[in-house]
Amino acid sequence: MDERYNDRFGPVSAETARKLELSRIETENMESRDLRCPICGYRIGTVYTDRKGHVSIKCRKCKFDGVINLAYFRRQKTGRAGRVHAR
């Protein structure tokens, strides 16, 4: 198991280790993005492409504590492909 954790909580059970390994394997080929605090921009965590909906967050830097909709805080594509310009 490659995941880091504080060993003061004791050894990880075989079932938990199996679930952690399956989770890691499932996300290997997924695209991920950083989830940042909407107030100060501090990196709160990582979100994968299969994640949708709302998530409750707490920023360790500015102490923002609230719910955000991941659709509102996703990365915007910057390419020009597909844009239609009126002339």
Sequence and secondary structure as in RCSB ss.txt:
>XXXX:A:sequence
MDERYNDRFGPVSAETARKLELSRIETENMESRDLRCPICGYRIGTVYTDRKGHVSIKCRKCKFDGVINLAYFRR
QKTGRAGRVHAR
>XXXX:A:secstr
      GGG    HHHHHHHHHHHHHHTTS EEEEE TTT  EEEEEETT  SEEEEE TTT  EEEEETTTT  
     TT     
